[in-house]
Amino acid sequence: MQNNIKFELRTYHVHFHRGRGLRHIILYLLYTNGPLTGAEIMEKVEESSMGMWRPSPGSVYPMIRELEAEGLIEVVKTEGTKKYYGLTNKGKELLGGIPKERRIDNAITELESLVDYILDNWDSLNSEEKDRIRKIVEKLKSVS
């Protein structure tokens, strides 16, 4: 039996007996809703299918683990025993969520944060770590 689940941008075809499409549905739900727990993902799928399909924990959680292993999603927050999953940059890129122009800007922003972190911890670094950082600085200086 096949049913169409309509989302804002796409229509996903779901085979109830096989759970096909769940991978893409999870990614799209995280893209459009932000971080969700596995239980919330199940509820959103049920809501979007007008109650016709509620994926089981036995299909949702293994898919979540698979998407994590592929680096497409990650735990972004925990509250007690609840884990909230969100898209990684790789997941956003897969869905077209980060335009190419923004990737460099994001990398620079991340680099700035890493530099701040390293400077805050400079006194706790060993000489080998400091030498590695100095080599990185020299590489950056060579392009200016």
TORVO-986742 format. One record per residue (C-alpha): residue in one letter; x, y, z. Coordinates in steps of 0.5 Angstrom, whole numbers, plus 2048, in hexadecimal, padded with zeros to 3 digits. Example, Ala and Ser with C-alpha at 12.3 -4.5 7.8 and 13.67 -1.06 7.14 Angstrom:
residues 2
@aa:A, x:819, y:7F7, z:810 .
@aa:S, x:81B, y:7FE, z:80E .
//
This chain:
residues 144
@aa:M, x:800, y:800, z:800 .
@aa:Q, x:803, y:807, z:7FE .
@aa:N, x:801, y:80E, z:801 .
@aa:N, x:803, y:815, z:7FF .
@aa:I, x:806, y:819, z:805 .
@aa:K, x:805, y:820, z:803 .
@aa:F, x:80A, y:825, z:806 .
@aa:E, x:80C, y:82C, z:804 .
@aa:L, x:811, y:82B, z:7FF .
@aa:R, x:810, y:824, z:7FD .
@aa:T, x:80C, y:81E, z:7FC .
@aa:Y, x:80F, y:818, z:7FF .
@aa:H, x:80C, y:811, z:7FD .
@aa:V, x:80C, y:80C, z:803 .
@aa:H, x:80B, y:805, z:803 .
@aa:F, x:808, y:803, z:809 .
@aa:H, x:80A, y:7FC, z:80A .
@aa:R, x:811, y:7FE, z:808 .
@aa:G, x:812, y:805, z:80B .
@aa:R, x:816, y:807, z:805 .
@aa:G, x:817, y:80F, z:805 .
@aa:L, x:818, y:80F, z:80C .
@aa:R, x:81F, y:811, z:80C .
@aa:H, x:81D, y:817, z:807 .
@aa:I, x:817, y:819, z:80C .
@aa:I, x:81B, y:819, z:812 .
@aa:L, x:820, y:81E, z:80E .
@aa:Y, x:81B, y:822, z:80C .
@aa:L, x:817, y:823, z:813 .
@aa:L, x:81E, y:825, z:816 .
@aa:Y, x:81F, y:82A, z:810 .
@aa:T, x:818, y:82D, z:811 .
@aa:N, x:817, y:82C, z:819 .
@aa:G, x:81D, y:82D, z:81C .
@aa:P, x:820, y:828, z:821 .
@aa:L, x:81B, y:822, z:823 .
@aa:T, x:81B, y:81C, z:827 .
@aa:G, x:81A, y:815, z:824 .
@aa:A, x:813, y:815, z:827 .
@aa:E, x:811, y:81C, z:824 .
@aa:I, x:814, y:81A, z:81D .
@aa:M, x:80F, y:814, z:81E .
@aa:E, x:809, y:819, z:820 .
@aa:K, x:80B, y:81E, z:81A .
@aa:V, x:80A, y:818, z:815 .
@aa:E, x:804, y:816, z:818 .
@aa:E, x:801, y:81D, z:818 .
@aa:S, x:804, y:81E, z:811 .
@aa:S, x:800, y:818, z:80E .
@aa:M, x:7FA, y:819, z:811 .
@aa:G, x:7FA, y:814, z:816 .
@aa:M, x:7FB, y:80E, z:811 .
@aa:W, x:803, y:80D, z:813 .
@aa:R, x:806, y:80D, z:819 .
@aa:P, x:80D, y:80A, z:818 .
@aa:S, x:80F, y:805, z:81E .
@aa:P, x:815, y:806, z:823 .
@aa:G, x:818, y:800, z:81F .
@aa:S, x:819, y:804, z:819 .
@aa:V, x:81A, y:80B, z:81B .
@aa:Y, x:820, y:80A, z:820 .
@aa:P, x:824, y:806, z:81B .
@aa:M, x:823, y:80B, z:816 .
@aa:I, x:825, y:810, z:81B .
@aa:R, x:82B, y:80C, z:81C .
@aa:E, x:82D, y:80B, z:815 .
@aa:L, x:82C, y:813, z:814 .
@aa:E, x:831, y:814, z:819 .
@aa:A, x:836, y:80F, z:817 .
@aa:E, x:836, y:813, z:810 .
@aa:G, x:837, y:819, z:813 .
@aa:L, x:830, y:81C, z:811 .
@aa:I, x:82D, y:81D, z:818 .
@aa:E, x:830, y:81E, z:81F .
@aa:V, x:82D, y:81F, z:826 .
@aa:V, x:82D, y:826, z:827 .
@aa:K, x:82A, y:826, z:82E .
@aa:T, x:828, y:821, z:834 .
@aa:E, x:823, y:822, z:839 .
@aa:G, x:823, y:81D, z:83E .
@aa:T, x:822, y:817, z:83A .
@aa:K, x:81F, y:81A, z:834 .
@aa:K, x:824, y:81B, z:82E .
@aa:Y, x:823, y:821, z:829 .
@aa:Y, x:825, y:820, z:822 .
@aa:G, x:827, y:825, z:81D .
@aa:L, x:82A, y:825, z:816 .
@aa:T, x:832, y:826, z:815 .
@aa:N, x:835, y:82A, z:810 .
@aa:K, x:836, y:824, z:80C .
@aa:G, x:82E, y:823, z:80D .
@aa:K, x:82C, y:82A, z:80B .
@aa:E, x:831, y:82A, z:805 .
@aa:L, x:82D, y:823, z:802 .
@aa:L, x:827, y:827, z:803 .
@aa:G, x:829, y:82D, z:800 .
@aa:G, x:829, y:831, z:806 .
@aa:I, x:82F, y:834, z:806 .
@aa:P, x:831, y:838, z:7FF .
@aa:K, x:838, y:837, z:7FD .
@aa:E, x:839, y:83F, z:7FE .
@aa:R, x:838, y:83E, z:806 .
@aa:R, x:83C, y:837, z:807 .
@aa:I, x:843, y:83C, z:807 .
@aa:D, x:83F, y:841, z:80B .
@aa:N, x:83D, y:83B, z:810 .
@aa:A, x:845, y:838, z:810 .
@aa:I, x:848, y:83F, z:811 .
@aa:T, x:843, y:840, z:817 .
@aa:E, x:845, y:839, z:81A .
@aa:L, x:84C, y:83B, z:819 .
@aa:E, x:84B, y:841, z:81D .
@aa:S, x:848, y:83D, z:823 .
@aa:L, x:84D, y:838, z:823 .
@aa:V, x:853, y:83D, z:823 .
@aa:D, x:84F, y:840, z:829 .
@aa:Y, x:84F, y:83A, z:82C .
@aa:I, x:856, y:838, z:82B .
@aa:L, x:858, y:83F, z:82E .
@aa:D, x:854, y:83E, z:834 .
@aa:N, x:858, y:837, z:835 .
@aa:W, x:85F, y:839, z:833 .
@aa:D, x:862, y:838, z:839 .
@aa:S, x:85F, y:831, z:83A .
@aa:L, x:862, y:82F, z:833 .
@aa:N, x:868, y:82B, z:833 .
@aa:S, x:86E, y:82D, z:82E .
@aa:E, x:86C, y:828, z:828 .
@aa:E, x:865, y:82B, z:828 .
@aa:K, x:868, y:832, z:828 .
@aa:D, x:86D, y:831, z:822 .
@aa:R, x:867, y:82E, z:81E .
@aa:I, x:863, y:834, z:81F .
@aa:R, x:869, y:838, z:81D .
@aa:K, x:86A, y:834, z:817 .
@aa:I, x:862, y:836, z:815 .
@aa:V, x:863, y:83D, z:817 .
@aa:E, x:869, y:83D, z:812 .
@aa:K, x:865, y:83A, z:80C .
@aa:L, x:860, y:83F, z:80D .
@aa:K, x:865, y:845, z:80D .
@aa:S, x:868, y:842, z:806 .
@aa:V, x:861, y:843, z:803 .
@aa:S, x:861, y:84B, z:804 .
//
